[in-house]
C-alpha cells in the first residue's frame, strides 16, 4: 500500500503539527514540498488538489484532506492504535476541539497577522499592536493551562497544533518565563518528546530566523 502523500513545508506551523502527529503514530509520509513564497500553492496542478490553496494537504490513496486539524483527526482515527491523541469520550473530545479552534482562531491567526505584513506587505517593523495581540494570546493560553497539557492531563493533537504555532512565534516575540510560567513549562514538556526537534523544533527556529531576516531586508529596500 502506498504511503500517504503530504504536501508540506517545514516552516509552516500547521504542517509541523501534522508531522508531530505522524511521529506520535509511527507513520511515514511521502512528502512533496510546496513553497508558498514562490507561489507553488497557486499553480493549477495544486489548485486542482486544494482550491483553497493552503497547506498542508494529505492525499491518502485518493482521500484528499486540506486542513491540518482535519488531517490530524483523520490520521488518529485511521491509524492510531488507541484514541489517546483524540479521545472518543465526548467531554474530552470537546476540550480537544476547543483547543484546536483556539489555535486556529487565535494563536495561528495572530501569527499570520505578523507574517503577512513581513513577507507580503514588506514591512520593516512589526507594529506594536500586532505584538500586543500575540502577548494577549499568550495570556489566554496561560490562563487556560490548568493541567499538564492544553486539553487536560494527557497529550493530544491539540498540543501538537498549539506548540507548532507558539514555538514559532516565541522565536521573535518573547514568551517571558516570569509572566507565563505555565506556558513555558508546557513548552519544555513538549520539547522532551523524542521526535520534537525533527518534527517541529528545527522548523520553528527556521521560521523565526526567516522573519527576522526578512524584516532586516525590508528595512534595506
Phi, psi and omega in degrees: 000132182294152176293149169300144179259129178244120173272121197203172168208139188298330184287341185280122177302314179299324177295320180291329176298320177294320178298318177300317179298315180298317179298318180297329181269353182075027180265156173232146180246159156271122186257137175236117185286137177235110182271105182294321182293334177270357178081019180301328183286352180255001179286147184307320182294328178282322180297331174294326179284315182216096181300341178281354179047042176244159172236157004283161170229133177253132171242100181255086179055043177099345173276115185255125178229129188241035176214136186299317182295317179296322178297314182297316178298315179301313182298316180295316181295323184274320190247346182289138178282338175225176178259018187302321184282339175213086190301146175281334178303130189296325180287312179297321179296321178298322179293322176295314180299320178301315180292324178296317178293324176297320179297312184285322185276337183239295186299304182290322180300320182284332171294318180294327176306330182269310185296327178295322177294320185286312188272331185247321175274351175059041176287143182269347178220150174275121180302143183300326180293328177290323176295319180294324175302319180292316179299323177293325176294319174304317182296319179297319177294315179303314184289340182264354182276084181271342181233190182293333184231168192290338180242018178139207186278342181244152179288138179224180177297339177296324176294322179296318178295311184294318183290328180297323180278313182297317181298328178288312186293321184290352175292335180227355169231110191300139173257087189297128184294325181286330181272328184231063186294320182291322179293318177296321178296321177295318177302313180297325178296317180292325181294343180280351177298136185297338182255006186300309187297316181295316187275333186222317189301311182297318180293322178296316177297318180298318179295316179300316180295323180292322177299312180298317179296317182293324176300316179296317179295320179297324180293331181278338186290000000 
